[in-house]
Amino acid sequence: MTDANWKLKDGAELNIDDVAKIACALKSLSAYTTLVCAEEDSPEDLEQIVNEGMEAMERIFEV
């Protein structure tokens, strides 16, 4: 994927809180995948972290 595919929305600023939420969401997705592969139930807190990260991405990046 090239940098040209990632554009900030007009007026959006990339702040450290959103970057942290995105990073946590990606880490949580990795943990979730590991849990699913091990056939265990996923904790609800992982789902919340992933959702917060996705919301942060939607706020700052054009879709």
Secondary structure, 3 states (H helix, E strand, C coil): CCHHHCCECCCCCCCHHHHHHHHHHHHHHHHHHHHHHCCCCCCHHHHHHHHHHHHHHHHHECC
